[in-house]
C-alpha cells in the first residue's frame, strides 16, 4: 500500500473541508456585520465592536492553550484518543465554566452605560458555547476529520447569525 498517497489524499480531503469552513465563516461574518452596521448605525455598532472585543478576552481565558495541547496529544496517541478527548473536555469545561460568570460579573461591576452593558451580557452568554464548539472542532482536526469541523462551525455560525439578527430586529435596534 502506498502510504504517501493515502496521507496526501487525507490531507487534501481534510484541507478541503477546512477551507470551505473558512470561506463560509468569512461570508457569514461579512453578511452579519453588514446587516448589523446598517441596522444599528455607527454609535451602536461601535458598542457592538466593544462588546465583541470584551467577549474575545473571556473566550481566550476559556481555552488557555487546551486546543493546541489536545491536537498534539491526540496526534501522539492516535490508536486510542478517547482518554485524551475526555481529559481535554474536562479541562476545557473547567476553564470555560468560570469564564462566563467572570465575564458577567466584571461587566456588571465596571460598565455604566446601559446599552453597552446589555451587549456585554448578551455576548457573555456565548463564551461557554463558543469554547465548546472550538474544542470539538479542535478534536476533529486532531483526529483528521474535516467534515465534522465544517458541520460544527456551520451550525455555530448559523446560530450566531440567526440569534444576532433576531436581537437586532426585536429590540436592540430601538436604541
C-alpha positions in Angstrom: 0.0 0.0 0.0 1.3 3.5 -0.9 1.1 5.3 2.5 2.3 8.6 1.0 -0.6 8.6 -1.5 -3.1 7.8 1.3 -1.6 10.6 3.5 -1.7 13.0 0.6 -5.4 12.1 -0.1 -6.3 12.6 3.6 -4.5 16.0 3.7 -6.3 17.2 0.5 -9.7 15.8 1.7 -9.5 17.4 5.2 -8.0 20.6 3.9 -10.9 21.0 1.5 -13.4 20.8 4.4 -11.4 23.2 6.5 -11.1 25.6 3.6 -14.8 25.5 2.9 -15.4 26.1 6.6 -13.1 29.2 6.5 -14.9 30.6 3.4 -18.3 30.1 5.0 -17.1 31.7 8.2 -15.9 34.7 6.2 -19.1 35.0 4.1 -21.5 34.6 7.1 -19.5 37.1 9.2 -19.4 39.6 6.4 -23.2 39.3 5.9 -23.8 39.6 9.6 -21.6 42.6 10.0 -23.1 44.4 7.1 -26.6 43.8 8.4 -25.7 44.9 11.9 -23.8 48.0 10.7 -26.8 49.1 8.5 -29.4 48.4 11.2 -27.6 49.7 14.3 -25.9 52.8 13.0 -22.4 53.9 13.9 -22.8 54.5 17.6 -24.5 51.3 18.5 -22.3 49.3 16.0 -19.3 50.8 17.9 -20.8 49.5 21.1 -21.1 46.0 19.5 -17.5 46.1 18.4 -16.6 47.0 22.0 -18.7 44.0 23.2 -17.0 41.7 20.8 -13.6 42.6 22.0 -14.7 42.2 25.6 -16.1 38.7 24.7 -12.8 37.7 23.0 -10.8 38.3 26.1 -13.0 35.9 28.1 -13.1 33.4 25.2 -9.3 33.3 25.3 -9.5 32.7 29.0 -11.8 29.7 28.3 -9.1 27.8 26.4 -5.6 28.9 27.6 -3.8 26.5 25.2 -6.1 23.5 25.6 -6.7 23.3 21.9 -3.0 23.2 20.9 -2.2 20.6 23.6 -5.2 18.5 22.6 -4.1 18.4 19.0 -0.6 17.5 20.0 -1.6 14.7 22.3 -4.2 13.2 20.0 -1.6 13.0 17.3 0.7 11.1 19.6 -2.0 8.7 20.8 -4.0 8.2 17.6 -4.6 4.5 18.4 -6.9 5.4 21.3 -7.6 9.1 21.6 -10.6 8.7 24.0 -8.7 9.4 27.2 -7.2 12.5 25.7 -10.6 13.6 24.5 -12.2 13.1 27.9 -9.4 14.9 29.7 -9.3 17.8 27.3 -13.1 18.2 27.6 -12.9 18.3 31.4 -10.0 20.8 31.2 -11.9 23.0 28.7 -15.1 22.9 30.9 -13.0 23.8 34.0 -11.7 26.8 32.1 -14.9 27.8 30.3 -17.3 27.5 33.1 -15.9 30.2 35.3 -15.2 32.4 32.3 -18.9 33.2 31.8 -19.7 34.3 35.4 -16.4 36.2 35.5 -17.4 38.0 32.2 -20.8 38.8 33.5 -19.6 39.9 37.0 -16.9 42.2 35.7 -19.4 43.7 33.2 -21.9 44.4 35.9 -19.2 45.9 38.1 -17.5 48.2 35.7 -19.9 49.1 32.9 -22.1 52.1 33.5 -23.6 52.6 30.0 -26.9 50.6 29.9 -26.7 49.8 26.2 -23.1 48.7 26.4 -23.9 46.5 29.5 -26.8 44.8 27.6 -24.4 44.0 24.7 -21.8 42.6 27.1 -24.4 40.5 28.9 -25.8 39.1 25.6 -22.3 38.2 24.3 -21.2 36.8 27.7 -23.7 34.0 27.2 -21.8 32.8 24.2 -18.5 32.3 25.9 -19.0 28.7 27.1 -20.9 27.5 23.9 -18.3 29.0 21.6 -15.5 27.5 23.7 -17.0 24.0 23.5 -17.6 24.4 19.7 -13.9 25.4 19.4 -12.9 22.3 21.5 -15.0 20.0 19.3 -13.5 21.4 16.2 -10.0 21.0 17.6 -10.7 17.4 18.4 -11.9 16.7 14.9 -8.9 18.3 13.4 -6.7 16.2 15.7 -8.5 13.1 14.5 -8.1 14.3 10.9 -11.8 14.5 10.5 -12.5 17.7 8.4 -16.2 17.1 7.7 -17.4 17.4 11.4 -15.4 20.6 11.8 -17.4 22.0 8.9 -20.7 20.9 10.4 -19.9 22.2 13.9 -18.7 25.5 12.7 -21.6 25.9 10.2 -24.1 25.2 13.0 -22.4 27.7 15.3 -22.3 30.4 12.6 -25.9 29.8 11.7 -27.0 30.1 15.4 -24.9 33.2 15.7 -26.3 34.9 12.6 -29.9 33.9 13.5 -29.8 35.0 17.1 -27.9 38.2 16.3 -30.4 39.1 13.6 -33.3 38.3 15.9 -31.9 40.5 18.6 -31.4 43.4 16.2 -34.9 43.2 14.8 -36.6 42.6 18.1 -35.2 45.1 20.5 -31.6 46.1 20.2 -32.3 48.5 17.3 -34.6 50.6 19.5 -31.5 52.2 20.9 
